[in-house]
């Protein structure tokens, strides 16, 4: 059984997103039904809507930075009740039995997690539909509690941009007294700055744009390095404990690897279109590590949300109506947003 819902979908890689009626399942015993209030706009949404990863099944309803209110719960749901402020991130299920899932690392599920959109829907058939919609039904195991003291619109990007940057900082134990670099000041980078600062690290932003320095310091940067300035870069050689690289464009990884201390680590969370060359000596000379990280598991995502509640951390956002989503995609391509678009889903009623 199912109920109808309003949404915006792309019907092809070249068509603009437009109104689309979809079906949401009737809640099972373990499901939570959610009225979606806000949904963040992630670059992954654009990649998928335009089939840039060559894996989109159309029609597609993007959106995996969801904040809403619980409207109903199944009879076996214990964690949530009607009226709770909740979130849904990039995943809505996994096999739950593989070693990764058992370790709370559902994002690395051996069978691959069921994503919030553009994944096989085991309940209704077809594909999962995301948060550019007025409602969603999700198993309680993949629903998150959003602290009530956070602005729900600005909290939405925490469900992807937030956990994507928090998870590596926590995994590599970033803490007070360390020197931490954040490469790039965008949707991911601005969250990395906020988290590294809140964790007590001496936080440094790398940017190609001198005009971003003032904003970076407002967001938590202790220093700003213009990465195109070789002299500035050289001054910081062999001095960083950890660097988080949030850039999705072509850039020189070796220039940053040389800034790491012995046993320092650089982690990639951005995904450039083409492979980036890494010189062996950039790693060998300081026993340095180059790693990658993908969102976070459900328990860690809840930890991140609780951390944000304690430290009053949210994303810097620009709220839009759903009718302006295609314009927002074009602006996002030009980096014309500080720093995340969030859709006010009340606009679906217009």
N, C-alpha and C positions, 0 to 999 in steps of 0.2 A: 504494500500500500504506500501511497505517496501523496504529497500535497504540492501545489504549484507555488512557484516563487518568481519574483521579478529579478532581472539581472541585466548586465551588459556583456555581450559576447562578441568575439571576432569569428566571422563565418569562413574566412580564408586568410591567407598570409598578407593579402593586399587590401582587404576590406577594413574600413574603420570599425571600431567597436560600436555596437548599437543595441537597442533594447532586445531582450531575449527572454522568453518564458521557459523555465526549467522545472524539473521535479526534484523535490527533496523527500527522502524516505520518512515514513512515520517512525517516530522514535521506538527503538527496541528497548528491552529491559535495562540495558547499560548505556543508553544514549542520552545526550543532552541536546535539547533544541535551543537554538540561540537566535535572537533578533540581532542582526548585525547593525551596529551603530556607525563604526568607522572601519575603513580598510586602507592600509598603506599601499603605496604604489612602488613596487620593486623593479629594478632593471630586468629581473628575470621575467616579469610579466610581459614586458615589451619583447624580449627575445622569443618568448613562447607565442605570443599573439602574432608575431611576424614569421614564425617558424624558422628562426635563425639557427636553432639547434637541430633542425630537420627531424623533430620527433613529435610535432604537434598533431593531435587529432582534433579536427574541427567538427562542430563549433567548440570554442574554448572560452571559458569564463575564468579569467585570471584572478589573482588576489590571495596572498597567504600571510598577510599581516592584519589579522582580524581581531577586533574588540567589540563585544556586544553584551547583551543581557540575556540571562537564561529565562526562557519562557515555559519550559516543561522539562521534566526529567523522567527517565524510565524507573520502573519499580525497584531495580537493584542498584541504582545510583546512590552512592554514599557521600561523595565529595562536594556535591553542588546542589543548590536548591533554587527555586524560582526567584528571580530578581538579582542573583549574583552577577557581578561584573567579571567577565571571563575573556580569555583570549584563545585563539587558535593560530598556530604558526604554519610551518611548511609541510607538516606531516599530519595525517589523520588516522594512520594505522601502520603496523609492521607485522612481521610474522610472530613477534613476541617470544619466540623460542630459541633463536640462534644465539651464539655466544655474545654478540654485540648487544642484542636486545636484553638479554639476561643481565648484562653489565650496565644497563641504563643508557646505552649508546644506540638508540633506535635509528639515528641518522645514518649509521653504518650497518644497518640490517643486511645480512648476507643475501636475503632474497630481494633487497631494495625496498625501502619504505613506500607505503602508499601516500603519494603526495596530495596536497590539498586540492590541487587541480591538475588535469591532464595525466591522471593515473587511472588504471582500471578500477571501476567501482564494483566491489564484490556484493553490494547490497542490491543495487538497481540495474546492474549491467551498464554497459557504456563506460563513460569516463567520469571522474570526479570533477565537480564544478566548484570554483573558488569563491572568494569573498567579495567580488564586485556584484553583490546580491543583497537582498533584504533579509535573508535567513540562511542558516546552515544547521545540519544535524551531525554531531560528532560523538564517537564513543568517549565516555568520561575519562578514559586512560590517556587521551590526547587533548584534553581540555585543560586550560591553565587558569589559575586565579590571578586577576589583576588587582593590585593594591588600590583601595578606594581613594587614597590621597593623590593618586596620579591623574592628570588630565587624560581622559580616555582617548581622545583624538591623538595626542602626542605620544601616548603609550603604544599605539598600534604598530609603529615601525620597530619597536623592541622585539616583536615576534619573529623578525628576520634580521634586520640590520643590527639590532641589539645583541641577540644571541650569537650572531656570526662573529662579532668582535669580542664579546665577553668570554666565549668558550676558550679561545686560544690563550687569552690573558690569564685565565684561571688554570688551564691545563699546564702551562709553562710557569705557573706560580709567580707571576708578576706581583711585586710587593714594594713596600716602602724601602727606600735606599737604592733602588735600581734605577738605571737610566734606560728609558724606553722610547723608541721612535715609532711614529705613525706616519706612513707614507700615503699622502693624498687626503684632501679635505672634501669628501663628498658624503653621500648617505651613510656609507660604512665608516669612513675616516672620522667623521665628527663624533660618532658614537665611541670609536676607539679612544679618542682624546678624553672624553668624559669618563670612561671607565678607568683608563690608566691613571688619570689624575685622582679619581676617587679611591683607587687602590694604593695611593701614596707614592707612586713612582715619580721620578723627575721626567716629565713628559715633553717630548720634542716632536714638532710637526715638520715633515719634509713636504715642500710644495714647490711647484714651478712658478707660482704666482705671488709676487711680493704683496699684492693688494689683499691677500688672504690672512696676512700676519695678525692684524688687529682682531679679526673674528676668531682666529685660532686661539689667541690668548684668552679671549672671553670664554671659550669652550673648555679651557683647561690646560693649554700648552704653556709650559714654562719658558720654552725657547722655540723659535721658528728658523728653520734652515732652508734657504733657497737652493734647491737641489741642482740647479743649472750653474751655480757658482762653485767652481772646483776648489777655490781657496777655502770657502766656508765648509765644504764637505771634508776637506783634508784635515781641518782643525779638529774634527771629531773622530778621526781614524782610531780604531781599536778601543772604543770607549763605551759601546752600547751592550747592555745585557740582552736586550730583546728588541726586535723590530717587527711591527705588524704592517704588512704591505697590502693596502686596500685599493690598489690601482688596477683597473681592468684594461688599460691601454698599453701599448708597447712602451717598455722602458728598460733601463739597464739594471738588472738585478745585482751585477757585480759591484757597481758603485756603492750599493748599500751593504752588501756582504762584507766589504772591506772595513766597514765602520764597527763591526761586531768585535767584542772582546774574545779572548780565548774561551771556547765553549759557549759562545753566544749563539742565539737562535733567531732566524728570520722566518716568519710564517706568512704564507700567501693566503689571503681570503678573496682577493680579486681574481678574475679569470680572463686574462687577455685572450684575444681570438686566436693568436698564433703562439707556438712554443717560444719561450725566451731562453737564449743561450746562457749557460752558467759555466764559467771557467773553473776547472778543477782546483787550481791554486787558490781561488777565492774561498774554498772550503778547507783545503788541506792546511794552509798556512796557520790557521788559528783553531783547528779542530772545530770549525764552525758547522752549524746545522742549518739546512734549508728544509722547511716542512710546509704542509698545507693543513687547512682545517675547514670543516663543513658544519655550519649551524651548531646545534647542541642537542643532547637528548632531552627528554621531557623533564626529568628531575633537575637537570642543570638549567633548563629554561625557566623552571619555576624558581630556582635559586636566584637567577638573574633578575627576574621580576621582583622578588622580595628585596634584593640588593638595591634595585632602583627605587622601591618604596622607601627604604631606609635612608637613602641618599638623595631622594627627590630628583632622580634622573629620568628624563624623557628625551625624545628626539626634538630637534628644531624642525618645525613643519610649516607647510602652506596647505591650508584646507581648500579643497575644490569640490564642486558639484560633479556628479557622475557624467553629466552632459558635456563636461570639459575634459574628459579623459584623453581624447585623441590629441587635443592641443597640449595637454600635459606630457604626453609621450614625446612630442616634438621638442618641447622645452627641456625635457630630461636629457635628450640626445645632445643638447647644447649646454648641459650642466647649468641650466637656468632655473635653479631651485635651491633654496637654503632651508633644509637639506634633504627633505623628503616630502613628497606630495602625499596627502591623506584625503581619501574620499569621504565626505559626509553622506552616509547612506540615506539620510532623510530626503535627499534630493531625488531619490528614485520615485518618490511619490508625486513629483511635479508633473 
